[in-house]
Amino acid sequence: MPSPTPDRRAGTEMATQETGRTAGTPLRLPDPPAALLKRRVGVATALKFFGPGAIIASLTIGSGESILASREGAVFGYTVLWAVVVGALAKGALVYASNRHITLTGEHPMTRLAKVLPGPRGWFPVLLALICLASFPGWASGVTVALGDYLESLGAGNATAYAVGALLFAALLSWVGGYTVLEKVQVAIAGLMVVLVLVAVFAAQPDWLGVLGGLVPSGFEYEPFVADKYPDIAETSVWVELAVFMGGLGGGMYDYIGYTGMLREKKWGMLGHREADAIGRELATLGRKDRIPLSAEPGDVANARAWSRAPLFDMLAAFLALGVIAAAFMINGAAILGDREQVPEGNDVLTHQSQFLSAVAPVFESFYVVAIVMVLFGTAYAVWEAYSWTMYESLSAVSEKVRARGQRGIRPYVYAWTGIGSLLMIASGASFVSLITPASILGGVFACGIYGAGLLWVDRVNLPAPYRMSAPLRAMVAVGSAFLTVCGVVAMLAYAEVIG
């Protein structure tokens, strides 16, 4: 490890004195729970660590799965089922690598990325912050517009009024924290809807050979009826269409940066150290190529491996659920909507999916109305707090003032930006897909790809060898990062009509 400069050495000594340790003493993680030390862990034990991942899952069921996955199944048939598997693996590996880093070090990867990458200090977190800021209004407005359009289709009133009302009411509830009881009801209703959609897969009797074939990546194009009945979709590049779905699947960087930050409340690993704040200040004194001084003692390394299972279990539960749900919606989209030549599009992105539940029993078609309204409103509610955490973690990596203010201190600015931007986008009269397309491509695909590359750099440069990612995880992050980056670039070029 390079020797620290005199100024940095002084900073290190001061920070270590604050922790009650002498300078140069390796950092040791607290002892992990006994459940994480077991060689074999059952499903029930693993689910005890399913927490922050549930927030990400609930954020995307209403849009990424119920709308976008159904749409892809309708317009492409079974041929893009592989995108569910690839997307879930790529994003799941990315999320785990990010959450693993903060668990083992107590430091958000964005803080380390502000220092270690070549170029001007802090350029990478600032870039991601700008991408996220640009994405917030698109997704917040898109979700509420979809909800408003659906309510108007039921004859309940004006779509724009509902969209504005849902946006502002969700923001208010998030601000005052008055969603606790409603959240429990929403989780129960959403869970029942998901179960019914899974049952509907078998009730619809899809072409199972087609389903299996769709799991193998191959060429894909729109179903023949799309050009005749939906010419606007047919004119859209298939790469743009697919990238929008990939961006919605499981969320994007506008969610994940905040997701990693939310682990502070779980106090896993170094986050639960009794002197976590002081250790964070100590790590802030490290130079670009300095190793994080984690203990290399066998017992401490074993503790780190045990702690790394907590974010692993959380990620596996979240992305396994998301993958299964997305696949179910896509299969139903192909078997039911595609067969009837119906596509969720324009101002009608939620109506057709009620047929998924009626395939189980007609009575559930009425239940769908309640379920989808609750799911969409739950998404509209969750984005406000998630976006606040994302912006805090991005900007606190480069600004001492933001760190001093804390997440609560910058919340008003994030709410104002998201709210005003969303209201303007709702007023534009744009459809759900039009509103989310730029945000989904840029923040949900491209930004994920480059963030994964940054995680690989930090892992290699700053973590001691015993604490680095395993070879399989590094390979998954590397391949997933490359795929998402290339997919994002191709989709952006196609969206800008630079390529066909």
N, C-alpha and C positions, 0 to 999 in steps of 0.2 A: 504494500500500500504506500503511495507517495507520502513523503513527510509533509505535514501541514506547515504553512507559512507561519511566521511569528504571530501575526494578527489572528489567524485562524486558531493557532494553538492556544492563545489567550482566551478566545471565545469558547474553545472546547473545555478548558480548565474551569471557566466560570460555570458553564452548563453542567458539568459533571459534579461540581460542588453543590449545585442546586439539587441534584438528585441524591446527594448524600454518598456518592461514590467517588473514588479517587480517579484522576485522569487516566485514561487507558484501560479501565476496567471493562471487560466485555459485557454487553447487554444480555440479560437472561430473561426469557419469557416466564410468566407465572406458571405454576403447575396447572396442567389441563384437567378438565373433569375426568373422572374415572371412565365414563362412557366412551371418551375419545381414545383412551389407551387400550381398549379391547382390540384384539386382533380381528375378530369378526363382530360386526355390528348389525343388528336386525333393523328392519324397516321402521319399527316403532321408535327405536332409539335415534335413527337418522332423522326422522321427522321432527324430533325435538329441536333440531337446529334449523328448521325451515321457518324463517321469519322474514327478513328483508326481501327474499325472493318472492314471497307471496304478494308483496306490493307491486313488483314488476309484472307478475302474472296478471294481477287484477287490472293493471294499467292497459294491457293490450288485448284482453279478451273481447272488449267491445268494438275495437277497430281492426287490429291486426288479424284477428281470427274470424269474428262473425261477419265482417264486411270483406276484407281483402282476400282472405283464404277462400271464402265462398266465391268471390268474383273470379279468382284465378282458376278455380275448378270449372266454373261455367265457361270461361273463354278459352281455356287451354285443355280442358279435359283432365285426364290423369297424368299427362306427360310432364308436369312440373312438380309432381310430388317429391321428387328428389330435392327440390329447393327447400322444402320443410326440413329435411334431414340435414342438408348441408348448412342451412342457415342456423338451425338450433345448435349444431356442433360448433360452428365457427363463433357464434355469439356466446354460447355457453363457456367455451374455453377462454374467451376474452374476459368475460365477467369473473370467472374463477381466478384467473391470473391476477386480475386487478384486486379482487377481494383477499386473495391469499397474501398479496404484498402488504396491504394495510394491517392484516392480522398478525403477520410475523414481525413487522417493523414498527407499527403504530403510526406510520406516516402514509398519507394518501399519495398514490403514485403521481398525481399532478404536481405535488410539491417537489418530488424528486425530478420529474420531467422538466420543471422550470429551470433546473440547474445543469443537468448533465448533457443535454443534447447540444451538438455543435451549432454555433450561430449565436445571435444576440440572446442575452439572458431572458428567459421567460417567454420566448416567442411561441412555443408550442402550446402551453396552456391558454395564452391569449388567442391563438388561432382557434382552438377548440371552443373557447368561450364565445367567440364571435359566431361560429357555426351554430352553437346551441342557442344563442340569442336570436339568430335569424330563424331558427326552427320553432321556437316556443309558440309564437302566435299562430303559425300554420296548423299545428296539431291541436292546440286548444280551441281554435275556431272551427277546425274541421270536425272534431267530435261533437261540438254543440250544434253545428249546422246539420249534421246527420241526424241528431236527435230531434231538432226542430222540424226538419223535413218529414221525418217519420210521423211525428204527432200531427202535422198538418194533413198527411195522407189519411189519417184516421178521422179527419173531419173535426179535430179538436181546436183549431184556431190557426193563427198566422205563424208560419215557420220561422221568420226572422225574429218575431217577438219571443218565441220559445227559445231560440238559440241565444239571444241576448239575456233572457231571464235565467236560463240554465247556467250560462257563463258567470254571471254576476252572483247568483245564489251559491254556486259551488265555491267561488272565491271567498265569499263572506263566511261560509261554513268552515272553510279551510283556515281562514284568518282567526276565527274565534274558537276553533276546535270543537265544534258542536256536531260532529258526525259519528260519534262513537256508537250509538244505538242503531242508527241508520246503516252503518257499515256492517254490523252483525247481520242485519236483515238482508243486506245486499249480497253478502258472501253466501248466505244460505240459498237465496234465489238463484244467484249465478251458478252455484254448485249444482243445483238441480237442473238448470238449463244445460250445463255441460254434460251431465249424465244422460239426459234425454237426447242430446245431439249424438253422443256416442252410440246409444241404442239405435238411433235413426240410421246410422251407417249400415247396420245389418238389416233393418227393416226395409231400406231402400234397395237392397239386393244389387249392389254395384257389380261391375265387371271385375272380379277379383284378379284375373290375369292382367287386365289393364292396370289395376292398382299396383301389382307387383312390378310390371314393366315400367310404370312411372317412377319407381324408386331408383332406376338406373338413369343417370344423366345422359341425355341425347338431344337431338334437335327438337325444337318446339315451334309451333305456329298457332295462330288463332283457329278456332273451330270454323268450319265453312259458313255457318249461319251468321257469324259475327259481322262479316262484310256486308251482308244484306240488311240485317236488322239494326246493327249498331255501327254505322260507318265511322263515327267519331273515334270509337275504340280501335277499329281496324286501321285507322290512319296513325295511331300511336305506335311507336317502335315497340316491338315485343320486349326489348331490353329495358325500356323505361317502365313498361307495365310490370315486368317481373321485379325490377329493382324497387319499385314502390312497395310491393308486397314484402320483399326482403327487409326493407327498412322498417315496416310495421311489425314484422315478426319478432316478438320478444322485446321490442323497444329499440332505442338507439342511444347514442352518447348523451343526448339531452336527458336521458333517464339514468344511464349507467354510472356517470360520474357522481351523481347524487346518491345512487344505490350504494356505491362503495362507501361514501361518507356516512350513510345511515348506520353502517356497522359499528360506528363509535358507541351507539346506544346499546349494542349487544355486549360490548366489552370483551370481545374474543381476543385471545393472545395478548400482544403487547398493548392493545387498547385498554385492557383491564389492569395494567400495571399500576401500582399505587402512585407512581411518579410519572405517569404517562405524559403529562404536559411538559414537565422538565426534560424528559427524554426527547420529546419533540423539538425543544429548543436546542438540545445538544446536537441532534441530527442536522438541524439547520445550519450548524457551523461547518459541516463537512464540505469538502471541495468537490469539483466535478467528477473526479475519478477516484475519490476515496471510497473504500468499502464501508458499509454500515457495520459497526463493531459488534456483531452478534457473536456470542460465545460458540466456539467450535468444540466444546466438551461433548462427548457422546451423549450424556444424559440430556443436555440442553438441546442438542440436535434432535433427539428422540421426542422431546417435548414439542419442538417446532413441527415435526411431522404429524404429531397427534393434533395440534391446534389447526393445522392446515386442512384437517378433515371437516371442521365446522363449516367453513365457506364452501367446501366441496359438496357436503350434504345439502346445503341450502341451494346451491346452483343446480345440482342434479334434480332435486324436487321441482324447482321452478321450470327448468327448461325441458324436462321430461313431460311435465304437465302441458307446457305450451306446445311442444312438438306433437303430442297426441291430439290435443284440441285442434290445432291448426290442420293436421292431417284429416281429422274427422270432418271439419267444415269444408275442406277442399274436396274430399270424396263426395260429400253430400252435394256440393256445388256442381260437381261433374255429373253425378248420377241423377240428381233431381232437377236442378236448374238448367244444366246443359241439355238434358234430354227434352226439356220443355222450352228451350231457347230463350231463357230468361237470364238477364245479367244485372247484378246490382250496379247501377250507374246513375249519373246525373243527380237528380234530386230524389232518387228512389233507390237507396243503397241498403235498406233494411227490411223492406216489405216481403220480398220473396222468400227470405230465410225462415219465415213462419211455417213454411211447408216441411221443414226438417222435423219440427216437433209434431206436426199433424200426421207425419208418416208413422209415428209411434201410436198416437191416438188423437182423434179430432179435438178432444177437449183441451189438449195442450196447446193448440193454436191460440187460444185465448190467453193462456198462461204466458205465451211468448211476448205479448204486449207488455205485461208487467216486467218480465225478466229483462227484455232488451232495454227498456227505459231505465231500470235500475243499474244495469251494467254500464250503459253509456254515461249516466250521471256519475257513477262511481269513478269512471275514468276522468271525467271533467273535474271532479273534486281532487283526485290524486295528483294531477299534473302540477297544481300550484305549489305544494310542499316539495315535490320531487324537483321541480325546476329551481326552487330557491336553494336547495342543497347543492344542485349541480353548479349553479352560478357561484355560490360561496366557495366550494372546493376549487373551482377553476381560478377565481380571482384572488383568493387568499394565498394561492401558491406564489403570487407575484406582488402582492400588496400587503404591507403591514397594517395599513388602515382597515382593510377588509377583515383581516384576522382579528383586529381589535374589536371591530363591530360585531363579529360573529354572524351566524346564519340569520338570526332574528334581526340583526341590524340592517342587513341588505334586503330583507324580505320586501319592504315597501317598494323598492326600486324594481325588483323582479316582477312583483304583482302589477305595478303600474305599466311597465313595458309590455308584459304579456297581455294585460287587459286592454290597453289602448290599441295595441297592434291587432288583437283578436277582433275587437269591435269594428275596426276599419276593414278587416278582411271579411267579416260577416256582412258589412254594409255593401261590399263589392258585389254580392249576389253569386259568388263563385260556388261551385259544387264541392262536396267533400273531397273527391279525388283531386280536383284542381288545387284545392287549398293545401293538401298534405304532400303533393308530389315533390316540390322542391325540397321541403324539409325531410321527407323520407329518404330521398336519394342522397342528399348532402350530409344530414346528421345521422340518419339511420343506417347508412351503408358505408359511404366514403370515410366519415369520421371514425367509425368503428375500426376500419382497416388500418388507418394511420395510428390510432391509439394502440392497437395491438403491436405494431412495429415499435412504438415507443416503450411498451412494457418489456419487450424482448431486449431492448438496449439497456434499460435499467437493470434488468435481471442479470445480464452478463457483466455489466460494468460495476455495479454497486453492491450486489449481494455476495457474501462469502460463498464459496463453492458448495458447502453442505446445505445451503439454504436456497439454492437456485431451483428453478423448475426442473422436473424430470424430463428426460429426453422425449417421451411421448407427448407430454404437455407442451413442450417447446415446439414440437413438430405441428401439433394441432393449432397452436396460436399462430405460428408462421404461415401455415397453409391457409388458415382462415383469414388472417390479415391480408395476405396477398389476394385471395379471392374477393374479399369485400372491397378492397381498394380498387382492383381492376374493374369489378362490377360497377362500382360507383362512378369511376371515370368514364367508362363506356356509356353508362346511362346519362351522365351529365352532358356528354357530347351529343348523344342522340336527342336528348331533351332540347338542347340548343340548336338542333338540326345541323350540326357540323358534320355528322355522319348519318347514314340512313338507318 
